[in-house]
Amino acid sequence: MKQNLHILFLCGWYPSRVFPTNGDFIQRHAEAVSKQQKVTVLHIVTDDHSVEDIEIVSKKSPQLNVHIAYVKPQKNALIKIALFWKAYQLLLKKVIDFDIIHLNEIYPFGIFAKLTSYKLKKPYLISEHFTGYLKASNLKTPFFQKLISKYIVKKAFAICNVSDYLSNNMKEMGFKGNFVTVPNVVDTDIFTPKKIENVFLKLVHVSNLKDAHKNISGMLRVAKLLDEKLDYFEWKFVGNNGNEYKDFLQKLNLKNGKVSFLEHQNQKEIAILLQEATICISFSNYETFGIVITEAIASGTPVISTNTGIAMDLKTHDFCSVIPIKDEEALFQEILNAKKTFENIDVEKMHAFVKQEFSKEIILNKFSLLYYQSLKK
């Protein structure tokens, strides 16, 4: 068996000119795999500004080629499906040969993966990140979609969810397959410890700031409780300008604390914010993984998180305090007790833990093992 494989990453999500950060966690998977294997990424996305029905943009490098098809919006669903299928066929022609299909997003791109797998006799495996498979998301999946998705999962060599938490939720939904957890990638060269003793409490939260998912309003109410207790603190919310929370924040009328919102930051900027923080807060109602949790730990910053995603696997570690979902009083008390809770943490050990579990090299090895196993089957 050849050592250097060619992996076809078929992606429902991937950074593009339409959504520059959408699926950046998949991009990091692709980059990790490309350190040893050749990777070709195929992605299709609707672009409201497209003039042509289909426009293909390619970016090539020795180990990682990316081909994105931008499709003109269509009001007719059947025409849209036809255009996506045509775009997929055009993208496939750019791939000379490959060994394995690595599907990212079960539905609808799993249909393409299954048909290609059957036609070319190539194995496929799946990486899934979608929060819609979590019970707590309350997303109602159409019967037909669920039926097709279950078939796609069953026929895959492996389904590599990013957390046991997501796998368990999918199993409870009736999905059957070879579940193997392969987490998200943390760039441990960027997220490194550089801690200084803060003279006052500095909190940071990083996400898309969607309230139904991340419970921003709950954290702001906790900020009000801190405001009544502490002489001063800062809480930075990173992800967008926070305009939707300005009226709510004004009604809270904070006197002693400072709450600020920052637009989306790149990884290096997030690393600095995490290094400067006393605690990283994740108060999500549901989460498949929660990449900022591991990035904070790699940066030497302890975490308070709800019992979602990867936090479920970190309960026994002294750098992560796990609390119930929506429990604002628990979050308030954990923040107040943080100095005692996290007094014995070792930032170098925290970084080493993340490097051992979530670095590019670790994720590359996990995927490569599955690739070789799939070819032997």
C-alpha positions as CSV (number, residue, x, y, z in Angstrom):
1,M,0.0,0.0,0.0
2,K,1.3,3.4,-0.9
3,Q,2.3,5.7,2.0
4,N,1.2,9.0,0.5
5,L,-2.5,9.0,-0.3
6,H,-4.6,11.5,-2.2
7,I,-7.6,12.5,-0.1
8,L,-10.7,14.1,-1.6
9,F,-12.2,16.5,1.0
10,L,-15.9,17.0,0.0
11,C,-17.1,19.9,2.0
12,G,-20.5,21.3,2.7
13,W,-18.8,24.1,4.7
14,Y,-15.5,25.7,3.9
15,P,-14.1,29.3,3.9
16,S,-15.0,31.1,0.7
17,R,-15.5,34.6,-0.6
18,V,-19.2,34.3,0.5
19,F,-18.5,33.1,4.0
20,P,-14.8,33.8,4.8
21,T,-14.8,31.9,8.2
22,N,-17.5,29.3,7.6
23,G,-16.1,25.9,8.2
24,D,-12.6,27.1,9.1
25,F,-12.4,24.1,11.5
26,I,-12.7,21.8,8.4
27,Q,-10.0,23.9,6.7
28,R,-7.8,23.1,9.7
29,H,-8.5,19.4,9.3
30,A,-7.5,19.6,5.7
31,E,-4.3,21.5,6.5
32,A,-3.4,18.9,9.1
33,V,-3.9,16.0,6.8
34,S,-2.0,17.7,4.0
35,K,1.2,17.6,6.2
36,Q,1.5,14.0,5.1
37,Q,-1.2,13.2,2.5
38,K,-2.1,15.1,-0.7
39,V,-5.5,16.8,-0.2
40,T,-8.0,18.2,-2.7
41,V,-10.9,20.2,-1.3
42,L,-14.2,20.5,-3.3
43,H,-16.8,23.0,-2.1
44,I,-20.0,24.4,-3.6
45,V,-21.7,27.5,-2.3
46,T,-24.4,29.9,-3.6
47,D,-23.2,33.4,-4.3
48,D,-25.7,36.2,-4.5
49,H,-23.3,38.2,-6.6
50,S,-22.5,35.6,-9.2
51,V,-23.2,36.6,-12.8
52,E,-22.5,33.1,-14.3
53,D,-24.5,30.1,-13.3
54,I,-21.3,28.4,-12.2
55,E,-18.0,30.0,-11.5
56,I,-15.0,27.8,-10.4
57,V,-12.1,29.3,-8.4
58,S,-9.1,27.2,-7.7
59,K,-6.1,27.7,-5.4
60,K,-3.3,25.2,-5.8
61,S,-0.3,24.2,-3.7
62,P,1.9,21.1,-3.7
63,Q,-0.1,19.3,-1.0
64,L,-3.4,21.2,-0.7
65,N,-5.6,22.1,-3.7
66,V,-8.9,23.9,-3.2
67,H,-11.6,24.2,-5.8
68,I,-14.7,26.2,-5.0
69,A,-17.8,26.4,-7.3
70,Y,-19.9,29.5,-6.8
71,V,-23.4,29.0,-8.0
72,K,-25.9,31.7,-9.1
73,P,-29.0,31.8,-6.8
74,Q,-32.1,30.1,-8.1
75,K,-35.7,30.4,-7.0
76,N,-36.6,27.0,-8.4
77,A,-35.4,24.2,-6.1
78,L,-35.1,21.7,-8.9
79,I,-32.9,24.1,-10.9
80,K,-30.7,24.7,-7.9
81,I,-30.2,21.0,-7.4
82,A,-29.4,20.5,-11.0
83,L,-26.8,23.4,-10.9
84,F,-25.2,22.0,-7.8
85,W,-24.9,18.5,-9.4
86,K,-23.4,20.1,-12.5
87,A,-21.0,22.1,-10.4
88,Y,-19.9,18.9,-8.6
89,Q,-19.3,17.1,-11.9
90,L,-17.2,20.1,-13.1
91,L,-15.2,20.0,-9.8
92,L,-14.6,16.3,-10.0
93,K,-13.0,16.7,-13.5
94,K,-10.3,18.8,-11.8
95,V,-9.3,15.9,-9.7
96,I,-7.0,13.5,-11.6
97,D,-7.2,10.6,-9.2
98,F,-7.8,10.1,-5.5
99,D,-7.8,7.2,-3.0
100,I,-10.4,8.1,-0.4
101,I,-13.4,10.5,0.0
102,H,-13.4,12.5,3.2
103,L,-16.9,13.9,3.5
104,N,-17.6,16.9,5.7
105,E,-21.4,17.3,6.3
106,I,-23.6,14.3,6.0
107,Y,-26.5,16.0,4.1
108,P,-26.8,16.9,1.3
109,F,-23.2,16.5,0.2
110,G,-23.2,12.9,1.5
111,I,-25.4,12.1,-1.5
112,F,-22.5,13.1,-3.8
113,A,-20.0,11.2,-1.7
114,K,-22.1,8.0,-1.8
115,L,-22.7,8.1,-5.5
116,T,-19.0,8.8,-6.3
117,S,-17.9,6.1,-3.9
118,Y,-20.2,3.6,-5.6
119,K,-19.2,4.6,-9.1
120,L,-15.4,4.7,-8.6
121,K,-15.2,2.0,-5.9
122,K,-13.6,4.4,-3.4
123,P,-14.2,4.2,0.4
124,Y,-15.5,7.2,2.2
125,L,-15.5,8.4,5.8
126,I,-17.3,11.3,7.4
127,S,-16.4,14.2,9.7
128,E,-19.4,15.8,11.3
129,H,-19.7,19.0,13.3
130,F,-23.4,19.9,12.9
131,T,-25.1,21.1,16.1
132,G,-28.4,20.1,14.5
133,Y,-27.8,16.5,15.6
134,L,-27.8,17.5,19.3
135,K,-31.1,17.1,21.1
136,A,-30.7,20.4,22.8
137,S,-30.7,22.3,19.5
138,N,-34.4,21.3,19.0
139,L,-33.9,21.2,15.2
140,K,-36.6,19.1,13.5
141,T,-35.0,17.1,10.6
142,P,-37.4,16.1,7.8
143,F,-38.1,12.4,7.6
144,F,-36.6,12.0,4.1
145,Q,-33.4,13.8,5.0
146,K,-33.0,11.7,8.2
147,L,-33.5,8.5,6.2
148,I,-30.9,9.4,3.6
149,S,-28.5,10.6,6.3
150,K,-28.8,7.3,8.3
151,Y,-28.0,5.4,5.1
152,I,-25.0,7.5,4.3
153,V,-23.6,7.1,7.8
154,K,-24.2,3.3,7.8
155,K,-22.3,2.8,4.5
156,A,-19.3,5.0,5.5
157,F,-16.2,3.3,6.7
158,A,-16.2,5.5,9.7
159,I,-18.0,8.6,11.1
160,C,-15.5,10.8,12.8
161,N,-17.5,13.1,15.0
162,V,-15.6,15.8,16.8
163,S,-16.7,14.7,20.3
164,D,-18.2,11.7,22.1
165,Y,-21.0,14.0,23.1
166,L,-22.1,14.4,19.4
167,S,-21.7,10.7,18.7
168,N,-23.9,9.8,21.7
169,N,-26.6,12.2,20.5
170,M,-26.5,10.7,17.0
171,K,-26.8,7.2,18.3
172,E,-29.8,8.2,20.4
173,M,-31.3,9.5,17.1
174,G,-30.9,6.0,15.6
175,F,-27.7,6.5,13.6
176,K,-25.7,3.3,13.2
177,G,-22.1,3.1,12.0
178,N,-18.5,2.9,13.0
179,F,-18.2,6.0,15.3
180,V,-14.6,7.2,15.9
181,T,-14.0,10.5,17.7
182,V,-11.5,12.7,15.9
183,P,-11.6,16.2,17.5
184,N,-11.0,19.6,16.0
185,V,-7.5,20.9,15.5
186,V,-5.8,23.4,17.8
187,D,-2.8,25.3,16.4
188,T,-0.4,24.8,19.3
189,D,2.2,27.1,17.7
190,I,-0.2,30.0,17.9
191,F,-2.1,29.2,21.1
192,T,0.7,29.2,23.7
193,P,0.9,30.2,27.4
194,K,2.1,33.8,28.1
195,K,0.4,34.5,31.4
196,I,0.7,37.5,33.6
197,E,-1.0,38.1,37.0
198,N,-4.0,40.3,36.3
199,V,-4.7,43.0,38.9
200,F,-8.5,42.7,38.2
201,L,-10.8,40.0,36.7
202,K,-10.6,39.7,32.9
203,L,-13.2,37.5,31.3
204,V,-13.4,36.6,27.6
205,H,-16.0,34.8,25.5
206,V,-15.4,34.0,21.8
207,S,-18.2,32.8,19.5
208,N,-20.7,33.8,16.8
209,L,-22.6,35.5,19.6
210,K,-26.0,34.0,18.7
211,D,-28.1,34.1,21.8
212,A,-30.1,30.9,21.2
213,H,-26.9,28.9,20.9
214,K,-24.3,30.7,23.0
215,N,-26.6,32.3,25.7
216,I,-25.1,35.7,25.5
217,S,-28.1,37.3,27.4
218,G,-27.4,34.8,30.3
219,M,-23.8,35.9,30.5
220,L,-24.8,39.6,30.5
221,R,-27.1,38.9,33.4
222,V,-24.2,37.3,35.2
223,A,-22.2,40.4,34.4
224,K,-24.8,42.4,36.3
225,L,-24.4,40.2,39.3
226,L,-20.6,40.7,39.1
227,D,-21.2,44.4,38.8
228,E,-23.0,44.4,42.1
229,K,-20.3,42.4,43.8
230,L,-16.9,43.5,42.5
231,D,-15.2,46.9,42.4
232,Y,-14.2,46.4,38.8
233,F,-13.9,43.7,36.1
234,E,-13.8,43.5,32.3
235,W,-15.7,41.0,30.0
236,K,-14.9,40.9,26.3
237,F,-17.3,39.3,23.9
238,V,-15.6,38.5,20.6
239,G,-17.4,37.6,17.4
240,N,-19.3,40.7,16.2
241,N,-20.2,44.2,17.1
242,G,-22.9,43.2,19.6
243,N,-25.4,45.7,18.3
244,E,-28.3,43.3,19.1
245,Y,-27.4,43.4,22.8
246,K,-26.8,47.2,23.3
247,D,-30.4,47.9,24.5
248,F,-30.3,45.0,26.9
249,L,-26.9,46.0,28.2
250,Q,-28.1,49.6,28.6
251,K,-31.0,48.4,30.8
252,L,-28.6,46.4,32.9
253,N,-26.9,49.7,33.7
254,L,-23.5,48.4,34.8
255,K,-21.7,50.7,37.2
256,N,-18.4,49.0,38.1
257,G,-17.8,46.5,35.3
258,K,-16.9,47.1,31.6
259,V,-18.5,44.9,28.9
260,S,-17.2,45.3,25.4
261,F,-17.9,43.6,22.0
262,L,-15.2,43.0,19.4
263,E,-15.6,42.1,15.8
264,H,-14.4,38.7,14.6
265,Q,-10.7,38.3,15.2
266,N,-8.1,36.0,13.5
267,Q,-6.4,33.2,15.3
268,K,-3.4,35.2,16.4
269,E,-5.6,38.0,17.7
270,I,-7.8,35.5,19.6
271,A,-4.6,33.9,21.1
272,I,-3.6,37.3,22.5
273,L,-7.0,37.9,24.0
274,L,-7.0,34.4,25.6
275,Q,-3.5,34.9,27.0
276,E,-4.6,38.2,28.6
277,A,-7.8,36.8,30.1
278,T,-8.2,35.5,33.7
279,I,-10.9,33.0,32.6
280,C,-12.5,32.0,29.3
281,I,-16.3,31.5,29.5
282,S,-18.4,29.2,27.4
283,F,-22.1,29.3,28.5
284,S,-23.6,27.5,25.4
285,N,-27.0,25.8,25.4
286,Y,-25.5,23.2,23.1
287,E,-22.1,22.5,21.5
288,T,-20.6,19.7,19.4
289,F,-17.1,20.6,20.4
290,G,-16.3,24.2,21.4
291,I,-12.9,24.9,19.9
292,V,-12.2,28.0,22.0
293,I,-12.2,25.9,25.1
294,T,-9.2,23.9,23.9
295,E,-7.5,27.1,22.5
296,A,-7.9,28.8,25.9
297,I,-6.4,25.8,27.7
298,A,-3.4,25.8,25.2
299,S,-3.0,29.4,26.0
300,G,-2.8,28.7,29.7
301,T,-6.2,30.2,30.5
302,P,-8.6,28.1,32.6
303,V,-12.2,27.6,31.4
304,I,-15.7,27.7,32.9
305,S,-18.1,25.9,30.5
306,T,-21.5,24.4,30.5
307,N,-21.6,20.6,30.2
308,T,-21.6,20.5,26.4
309,G,-19.2,19.3,23.7
310,I,-15.6,18.8,24.6
311,A,-16.1,20.2,28.1
312,M,-17.8,16.9,28.9
313,D,-14.4,15.1,28.5
314,L,-12.6,17.7,30.6
315,K,-14.6,17.6,33.8
316,T,-11.8,15.8,35.8
317,H,-9.1,18.3,34.8
318,D,-8.2,21.2,37.2
319,F,-8.2,23.7,34.4
320,C,-11.9,23.3,33.3
321,S,-14.9,23.9,35.6
322,V,-18.1,22.4,34.2
323,I,-21.5,23.7,35.2
324,P,-25.1,23.0,34.2
325,I,-26.6,24.5,31.1
326,K,-28.4,27.9,31.7
327,D,-27.4,27.9,35.4
328,E,-26.5,31.6,35.8
329,E,-26.1,31.4,39.5
330,A,-23.6,28.5,39.1
331,L,-21.6,30.6,36.5
332,F,-21.7,33.6,38.9
333,Q,-20.4,31.6,41.8
334,E,-17.7,29.8,39.7
335,I,-16.4,33.1,38.5
336,L,-16.2,34.4,42.1
337,N,-14.5,31.2,43.3
338,A,-12.1,31.0,40.3
339,K,-9.0,32.1,42.1
340,K,-9.4,29.2,44.5
341,T,-10.6,26.7,41.9
342,F,-7.7,27.3,39.5
343,E,-5.0,28.1,42.0
344,N,-3.0,24.9,41.3
345,I,-3.0,25.0,37.5
346,D,0.2,24.6,35.5
347,V,0.0,26.5,32.3
348,E,2.8,24.5,30.7
349,K,1.0,21.2,31.5
350,M,-2.2,22.7,30.0
351,H,-0.4,23.5,26.8
352,A,1.2,20.0,26.7
353,F,-2.2,18.4,27.2
354,V,-3.7,20.2,24.2
355,K,-0.7,19.4,22.1
356,Q,-1.0,15.7,23.0
357,E,-4.7,15.6,22.2
358,F,-5.6,18.2,19.6
359,S,-2.5,19.3,17.6
360,K,-2.2,19.0,13.9
361,E,0.2,16.0,14.2
362,I,-2.2,14.1,16.5
363,I,-5.2,14.7,14.2
364,L,-3.2,13.8,11.1
365,N,-2.2,10.5,12.7
366,K,-5.8,9.7,13.7
367,F,-7.1,10.3,10.2
368,S,-4.2,8.6,8.4
369,L,-4.8,5.5,10.4
370,L,-8.5,5.4,9.3
371,Y,-7.5,6.1,5.7
372,Y,-5.1,3.1,5.6
373,Q,-7.7,0.9,7.4
374,S,-10.4,1.8,4.9
375,L,-8.2,0.7,2.0
376,K,-7.6,-2.7,3.6
377,K,-11.3,-3.4,4.0
